[in-house]
Amino acid sequence: MVPAPPQTQALLLKGGTLYTAADGVLINTDLLIEHGKIVAMGKQLAANNAEVIDVSGKHIYPGLIALNTQIGLNEISMVRSTVDSGEIGSFNPEISSATAFNADSEIIPTVRANGITHAHIVPAGNGLVGQSVLVNLDAWTIDDAKVAATGQHLVWPAIDAPAATQEEREKQATELNEQISDIHKNFAASFHYYQAAKAGALAQKQQSYDAMQPLFERRASLFVHADKLNSIESAAALARQYGLKLIIVGGYDAWRAADILNEINASVIYTHMLSMPLRHDDPIDLPYRIPSLLAAANLPFAIGFSGDWDTRNLPFAAAQAISHGLSSELSLQAITVNAAIMLGQQDMGVLAPGYRANLVISKGDIFDPKQHGVEALFIDGRLVDLNNRHKQLYQKYLNR
């Protein structure tokens, strides 16, 4: 699978059903692409010297954006030498997932086959684990793939399950308090460094603190991985203290903290669409209804599907939200334009003139695993090869 070259000829898609993610659904509508951008949409468009493709009866969507993934960092999870998703230590703001991203991963083409054009590559670990990067999924190297650095990731400490004895529970609480205290100490030191740098009073440069400056300048977001209400509230208090742009990742209880999060203009990447309930007394369908609860609370959100190879299930995770109260339009926005905006991209995730020509052509509803059938995928107007290892193995054993 060779990455596609830049678009050199105008492309006119005729007569498709366009799911714009901004202006509803446009039936029997043409779409014109030039120089990697959408330049026109409408009825009976014409363009000199354009390649014309009849897409009558086909469904056209913006390219899907996979959030909170380790695509290109993990290849075979059981083979340690192919896993490069994190570093040791609990304060690594200078670490970037771009350093380890493998644009030649065999997983990438299998993910593209379900309509995913871009991925948000996130480091793993505990504490402040480092910087994420947005990449396109058809590239030779990270230099070709990288769209933008997106922010720092903080995994908020939490007690997953209380210990069996009082003594062990007290030990858990002590360790948790120490971890939270370390977070506040690191942020305080980083902020003092930022203030000194701003005043021109730095005695010596420090790489880790340097990497934190974009947070305080609001040029980057702080992604806090947290699910429980108390953790989300603590993250919101930290963001308020330093005036940070906050994005909650996970967000199981985010709808319960909507007032607090809306007050500081925070947003949520919800990642539990195909999960079981977090608590034994939660309704069995609560994880699937949470996107509709976030929408009802007017809390900006996107849907992510954490992982690497299994990220290809992203459209079906969004489909679960549709079947539990979220509209198709909002579900599409949750994996396209909302994701793009959270990552600082204002020209992605929508079918409209002026936006990047990242789009998917499907023979049916992209949310339906029985119908969707992705037939073509474009990244910046480049027609991407949809061959992949899964298809190769299917053909190999079909002809055995």
Summary of the structure (lengths in Angstrom):
residues: 400
radius of gyration: 22.1
end to end distance: 23.1
largest distance: 77.4
contacts: 1367
relative contact order: 0.17
helix: 33%
strand: 26%
